[in-house]
Every structure is written in C-alpha cells, then in structure tokens.
C-alpha cells in the first residue's frame, strides 16, 4: 500500500495527496527522477534514466547499504531497465553535490557495486554517456513557434 502521507514532506504534494486519498490502496505511484538526454542535430535522444538519492556526507562509504532503494523504486527501475534500450543508474549524492555514489541497474534488476566520484569526475562521466546504438528513436524538437499548447 502507498503510505497515506508523503514520506519526505519536501515535494510538491498536491497530486500525491490527491492520488493517496482518491485511489484504492493497490494503486501505487512512484516518482521517478531524471531521464538524461542529448540534443544532436535538432533531435533529442534519451541516454539514461537516473534515480537520485541525497545522502549525508558521513554515509558516503555505506551509501548503498544505508540508503537503499524502496521496493517501489526497485520495481520501477527493474521495469524501466527491462523495457528500454538505455541504462538505468542510481546516484546517491551529498547535498552540496560534491560527492556521488553511482551504481547501475543490471539486467537482473539488481544494483551493481557503487563507484564513488567527486564532482569533476562525475561531470565527466555524465557528459561521456553516449546515445545507445540499439534502435533508440530520436524525438524531433519543434521550433518554439511550432509548439502547440495542449491546454488551450
């Protein structure tokens, strides 16, 4: 069952409160964090899914054991990983974004051992992520004047 209250208390929760109050217990909602993308010749490619978890600096060495993925996040990551042609990562980071613990979700849906990186190394790693060669379809970017406002 989804917890009846927002666990962190830090997110905009109007939708979360509505979802928890109005839908049955078996209707889970899990917030997925980031899709890393690259713009190449006017086309947008998704190159990775990244779940982020903020950690206190004193837990860097034990980040995976202390700040593990909740079962709903684990299920989300496993599902995404099995259905897309780009990698899924878990990035635990300090509040100042100076230290990053990076692991990948493998084909069995399990986390690999985390690699600890400092800011500059993490930036280089993130920039180095490449567009998958396994049939990833780009999303054509529209020029601003071509974009439609779906709510009008």
N, C-alpha and C positions, 0 to 999 in steps of 0.2 A: 504494500500500500504506500502511496506517496505520503510523506509526512504532512499532517494537517497545517503546519506552519512552515514558512520559509526558513530553511536551516541557517543560512548565513545572516539573514536580516539586512544584507547590504545591497541587494539588487533591486532594480525597479520591479515591484511585485504585483502590480495591478492584474496582469494576465495570470500570473502564478496563483494569486489569491482566488481569482475567478475560477480557474481550472480546478483547484483543490476543492472549492465549495460546490461547484455545479456538476461535476462529473463523477461517475462511480469510482470506487476505490481501486478497481483494476485498471483504470486509465492513468497510466504513468506519464509524466512529462519530464524529460531530461534536457537540460540546457547544454548544448554542445558549443564549444568555444569558437575556434577560428579555422577558416579554410584559407590556407596560404595560396596566393595566386600570383601569376606573372602575366604582364601585358607584353605581347610580342607582335609587332606589326599590326597593331589595332585589334588583336584578338586576345581574349582573356582565357588563360589556362589555369585550372586548379591543379596544384602540385603536391599538396599535403593537407591533412587535417591535423590540427594541433590542439590538444586539450591542455589547458594551463591550470596550475595549482600554485597559489602563493604560499611560501613556507617561511618560517623564521630562520635566520641565518645559522643558529646553533644546531639545526636539524639537517643541514646540507648532507652530511655523510650518511644519515639514515633516512633520507627523504622518501625513498620508495616504501620502506617498512612503516614509517610513522604517518605518512600522508598517502595512503593507498587509495586506489580508485573505489568509489562506492559501487555496489553491484549494478546499479542502473547505468552508471558511466561505463563500467566494464562491458556491459551488454551493448551499449551504444557503440563503443569503439570496435568491438568484435563485429557487429553488424556492418558498420561503415567499411571496415577493413576487408570484409568478405565480398563487398559489392562494388568496390571502386578500383580504379587502376592507379591510384596514388597511395603513398604510405601514410600511416597514422602514427602520430607521436604523442607522448605525454611529456610536458615540460613543466617541471617544478622550478620555481624561481623565487628569489628573495624580493621583498617589497621594493627595494631600490633597483631591481633588475640588473644587479651586478654579478650574480651567480645563478647558473642554470644547470639543472639536472635533467638530461634528455634521455628518454628511452623510446623505443619503437614498439608498436604492437605487431607481433609476428603473425604468421598465417594461422596459428592455433588460437589467436586472440589473447595471447599472453604478452606481458611486458618483457622486453629484453633488459639486461642489466644497464642501469643508467650510467651515462658518462657526464662527469661534472665539467662545466665550461665556465670561464669568466666571460664578461660582456663582449670583448672584442672577438674572441674565438666563436662565441655563439652567433654574433652578427655574421661572421664569415661563413659559418656552417649554414645559416638560414639563407644567405644570398646564394650559396652554392647549390641549393636544391634545384633540380632540373625538371623540366616538363617530361612526364612519362612517355615512353615510346610505344605503349600498348594500346593505341587507339583512342587516346584522350581527344575528345572533340572540343575545339575552342568555342567560346561564346563570342560572337561578333559584338563589338562595342558600338553603341549608337552614338552619333553626334548629339550633343545636347538638344538641338532643335528638333531631332527626330524622336526623342524620348516622349512617350505619352504618359500622362498622369492617370493611372488606373482608377483613382478615386473620384474622377470628375465625370 
